[in-house]
Amino acid sequence: MDQQEKGRMRMQAEQGRSVRTDLALEVRESFREDDVEINGVVLEREKAGGKGIDISRVVIQNEEGAKAMGKPVGTYITIEAPGLKESDESYQESISKELAKQLRKLCGNLKEKQILIAGLGNRAATPDALGPFVVDNLFVTRHLIREFGPEFRKKHKLANVSAVAVGVMGQTGMESIEILRGIIGETRPDLVIVIDALAARSTERLNTTIQITDTGICPGSGIGNNRQALNRESLGTEVVAIGVPTVVDASTIVGDYLEQSLSAQGFSREETQRFLEEVRRNREESFANLFVTPKNIDEAMKQISYTISEALNDCFAG
């Protein structure tokens, strides 16, 4: 690889790290050329059953790939379903089945594991309520198995499932990781599944996208409110994260609009980028804590949380 190519790769890597999003797929797409090769990063795409559901898999294989992407080594599966937020029962069932399928691929046979599901977020703030809402609809079994024994579990083909809505520090006075460490110490699960709302780069992915990853999660990272990561290293057990983007950074929306307007007026790419950099410097403080969510977020959260819970229940029972 010559010096010019190395320089181009470094520039693209910096672009990837500057994208304010929790979605690994959006970071990968932020590199200017979609087909550019990034050492240590593999991107695969597929269609799911003719239902308009797209599956993307970003695999970060090593530390070089992790540095370029600004995300930990691991697998990131993205399910894009434009009708995820709609009330079409047949379509929702298709999404649930696909989500269950991808979870089994990532985690193996879930019925053989003892599982703790942790719903992160604030039930009182709808865009952040995905985790608690999913927990509300789960079929938990740990108490039944403890009471009726392993034969009951075997007869009904049940996984050993417990669940908790962790809340947020403003409500509990504790970090999510402190609560989960205490529960894990008592219940000894083989797998922790954390569910949380995410931030996206594109408004088109709000409430239409599900990300699954075996790297865990850093709560609040997409909105600049970082907490300690929930992963194998911090919790001492396997961690899988499921998330749906519900908010977009307001400055991203403004920047996209300005870029489109300037391009339409004939400004070159270089001129547009210089102008946007100047705007970003001047607006940084004004937009730092502003995020946008769709107006139908209440109905969307109810629908999406139910669809995710149905997928989890399908993995654990029957």
C-alpha positions in Angstrom: 0.0 0.0 0.0 1.5 3.4 -1.0 1.6 6.5 1.1 -1.3 8.1 -0.7 -3.5 5.1 -0.1 -2.5 5.0 3.6 -3.4 8.7 3.9 -6.8 8.0 2.4 -7.4 5.2 4.8 -6.4 7.3 7.8 -8.8 10.1 6.7 -11.6 7.6 6.3 -10.9 6.1 9.7 -11.2 9.6 11.2 -14.5 10.0 9.5 -15.8 6.8 11.0 -14.8 7.8 14.5 -16.5 11.2 14.2 -19.9 9.8 13.4 -22.3 10.2 16.3 -24.1 6.9 16.3 -24.5 3.7 18.2 -24.9 1.7 15.0 -21.8 -0.1 13.7 -23.4 -0.2 10.2 -23.6 3.6 10.1 -20.0 3.9 11.1 -19.0 1.5 8.3 -21.1 3.5 5.8 -19.5 6.8 6.8 -16.4 5.8 4.9 -16.7 7.6 1.6 -16.5 4.6 -0.6 -18.9 1.8 0.5 -16.7 -0.8 -1.1 -13.4 0.3 0.3 -11.5 -2.4 2.2 -10.9 -1.7 5.9 -8.3 -4.0 7.4 -9.9 -6.1 10.1 -13.5 -5.2 9.2 -15.9 -7.4 7.2 -19.3 -6.3 5.9 -21.9 -8.8 4.7 -25.5 -8.0 3.5 -28.5 -10.2 2.8 -32.3 -10.1 2.3 -34.7 -11.8 4.6 -37.6 -13.8 3.1 -38.9 -11.2 0.7 -40.5 -9.1 3.4 -38.4 -6.0 2.8 -36.2 -6.9 5.7 -32.4 -6.3 5.2 -29.7 -8.0 7.3 -26.2 -6.5 7.6 -23.4 -8.1 9.5 -20.3 -6.0 10.5 -17.6 -8.2 11.9 -14.7 -6.4 13.5 -11.9 -9.0 13.6 -9.0 -7.4 15.3 -7.6 -4.3 17.0 -6.8 -2.6 13.7 -10.4 -2.8 12.7 -11.6 -1.7 16.1 -9.4 1.4 15.9 -10.7 2.3 12.5 -14.3 1.8 13.5 -14.1 3.2 17.0 -15.9 0.1 18.3 -14.8 -3.1 20.1 -13.9 -6.3 18.4 -17.0 -8.4 17.8 -20.0 -9.0 15.6 -22.7 -6.4 14.9 -25.9 -7.6 13.2 -28.3 -4.9 11.9 -31.9 -5.7 11.0 -33.4 -3.0 8.8 -37.2 -3.2 8.6 -39.1 0.0 7.4 -42.4 -1.4 8.9 -40.9 -2.1 12.4 -42.8 0.9 13.8 -46.1 0.0 12.1 -49.0 -2.2 13.4 -49.0 -4.8 10.6 -49.3 -8.0 12.6 -47.9 -10.3 9.8 -45.0 -8.0 9.2 -44.2 -7.8 12.9 -44.2 -11.6 13.2 -41.7 -11.7 10.3 -39.4 -9.3 12.2 -39.7 -11.3 15.4 -38.8 -14.5 13.7 -35.8 -13.0 12.0 -34.6 -11.4 15.2 -35.0 -14.8 17.0 -33.1 -16.4 14.1 -30.2 -14.0 14.4 -30.0 -14.3 18.2 -29.7 -18.1 17.9 -26.9 -17.7 15.3 -25.1 -15.3 17.7 -25.7 -17.1 21.0 -26.3 -20.7 20.2 -29.1 -22.7 21.9 -30.5 -20.3 24.3 -32.8 -22.9 26.0 -29.7 -24.6 27.5 -28.5 -21.4 29.2 -29.5 -19.5 32.3 -30.3 -16.0 31.1 -30.7 -12.6 32.7 -32.4 -9.9 30.6 -31.7 -6.3 31.7 -33.9 -3.5 30.4 -31.9 -0.3 30.5 -33.4 3.2 30.3 -36.0 5.5 31.8 -39.6 4.3 31.7 -40.8 7.9 32.2 -39.0 9.1 29.1 -40.6 7.3 26.1 -37.6 7.5 23.7 -35.5 5.9 26.4 -38.1 3.4 27.6 -37.4 0.5 25.2 -35.7 -1.7 27.8 -38.3 -1.5 30.5 -41.1 -1.9 27.9 -39.5 -5.1 26.6 -39.1 -6.5 30.1 -42.9 -5.9 30.7 -43.8 -8.4 28.0 -41.3 -11.2 28.7 -42.2 -14.7 29.9 -39.8 -15.2 32.8 -39.3 -18.7 34.1 -36.6 -18.8 36.7 -39.0 -18.8 39.6 -41.1 -21.6 38.1 -38.1 -23.8 37.5 -36.9 -23.2 41.0 -40.3 -24.3 42.4 -41.1 -27.2 40.1 -37.7 -28.5 39.3 -35.7 -29.5 36.2 -38.3 -32.0 35.0 -40.8 -29.2 34.7 -38.3 -27.3 32.6 -37.6 -30.2 30.4 -41.2 -31.1 29.9 -42.1 -27.6 28.8 -38.9 -27.0 26.9 -38.1 -23.8 28.8 -35.0 -21.7 29.2 -34.1 -20.4 32.7 -35.0 -16.7 32.3 -35.0 -13.8 34.8 -35.4 -10.2 34.0 -35.0 -6.7 35.5 -35.8 -3.2 34.5 -32.6 -1.5 35.9 -33.8 2.2 35.8 -31.5 5.1 35.5 -29.1 6.7 38.1 -31.4 9.7 38.6 -34.1 7.2 39.9 -32.0 4.7 41.7 -28.8 6.6 42.8 -26.9 3.6 41.3 -25.1 2.9 38.1 -26.6 0.2 35.9 -23.4 -1.8 36.3 -23.6 -1.8 40.1 -27.1 -3.2 40.1 -26.3 -5.8 37.5 -23.2 -7.0 39.3 -25.2 -7.5 42.4 -27.9 -9.5 40.6 -25.3 -11.5 38.6 -23.5 -12.4 41.9 -26.7 -13.9 43.3 -28.2 -15.6 40.2 -25.1 -16.6 38.2 -26.5 -16.4 34.7 -24.6 -17.8 31.7 -25.7 -14.9 29.5 -26.9 -11.4 30.1 -29.0 -9.8 27.4 -29.1 -6.0 27.7 -31.8 -4.0 25.9 -31.5 -0.2 25.4 -32.5 2.7 23.1 -29.8 3.9 20.8 -28.8 7.0 18.8 -28.6 6.9 15.0 -26.9 9.0 12.3 -29.8 8.9 9.9 -33.4 9.8 10.6 -34.5 7.1 8.3 -33.2 4.5 10.7 -35.2 5.8 13.7 -37.6 3.1 14.9 -36.9 1.0 11.9 -33.6 -0.7 12.8 -32.5 -3.3 15.4 -28.9 -3.9 16.2 -27.6 -7.0 18.0 -24.0 -7.3 19.1 -21.9 -9.7 21.2 -19.7 -6.9 22.5 -22.1 -5.6 25.1 -23.1 -1.9 25.3 -21.9 1.4 26.7 -25.1 3.1 28.0 -25.7 6.6 26.7 -22.7 6.6 24.4 -24.7 7.8 21.4 -25.8 11.0 23.2 -22.5 11.7 24.8 -23.6 10.5 28.3 -21.2 7.6 28.7 -21.5 5.2 31.5 -19.2 2.2 32.3 -19.5 -0.4 29.6 -21.6 -3.5 30.2 -19.6 -6.4 28.7 -17.8 -9.7 29.5 -14.9 -7.9 31.1 -17.0 -5.7 33.4 -19.8 -8.2 34.3 -17.8 -11.5 34.2 -20.2 -13.3 31.9 -21.2 -13.3 28.2 -23.2 -10.2 27.2 -25.3 -9.6 24.2 -26.9 -6.2 23.5 -30.1 -5.5 21.6 -30.9 -1.9 20.7 -33.2 0.3 18.5 -32.3 3.9 17.5 -34.9 6.3 18.8 -33.1 9.6 18.6 -30.8 11.6 16.2 -28.4 14.3 17.1 -30.0 17.7 16.2 -26.7 19.0 14.8 -26.6 16.1 12.4 -29.9 17.0 10.9 -28.9 20.6 10.5 -25.6 19.6 8.9 -27.3 17.3 6.4 -29.8 20.0 5.4 -27.0 22.6 4.9 -24.9 20.1 2.9 -27.8 19.3 0.5 -28.6 23.0 0.1 -25.1 24.0 -0.7 -24.6 21.1 -3.1 -27.8 22.1 -4.9 -26.5 25.6 -5.3 -23.3 24.4 -7.0 -20.8 24.6 -4.3 -17.9 22.1 -4.6 -17.5 19.3 -2.0 -14.4 21.1 -0.6 -16.2 24.4 -0.2 -19.2 22.7 1.4 -17.0 20.8 3.9 -15.1 24.0 4.9 -18.3 25.8 5.5 -19.8 22.9 7.5 -16.6 22.7 9.7 -17.0 26.4 10.5 -20.7 26.0 11.3 -19.8 23.0 13.6 -17.3 25.0 15.5 -19.7 27.8 16.1 -22.8 25.7 16.9 -21.1 23.0 19.0 -22.3 24.4 22.3 -25.8 25.3 21.1 -26.6 21.8 19.8 -24.5 19.7 22.2 -27.5 18.4 24.2 -30.3 18.5 21.6 -31.7 15.3 20.2 -34.7 14.7 17.9 -37.2 11.8 18.1 -40.3 11.1 15.9 -43.6 12.5 17.0 -45.2 9.0 17.1 -42.6 7.7 19.5 -45.3 6.5 22.0 -47.0 4.2 19.6 -43.7 3.1 18.1 -42.2 2.1 21.4 -45.1 0.0 22.4 -45.1 -1.8 19.0 -41.3 -2.3 18.8 -40.9 -3.4 22.4 -43.6 -6.1 21.9 -42.0 -7.3 18.7 -38.6 -7.7 20.5 -40.2 -9.4 23.5 -42.0 -11.9 21.2 -38.6 -12.8 19.5 -37.0 -13.4 22.9 -39.9 -15.5 24.2 -39.7 -17.5 21.0 -36.0 -18.2 21.8 -36.7 -19.3 25.3 -39.9 -21.4 25.3 -41.7 -24.1 23.3 
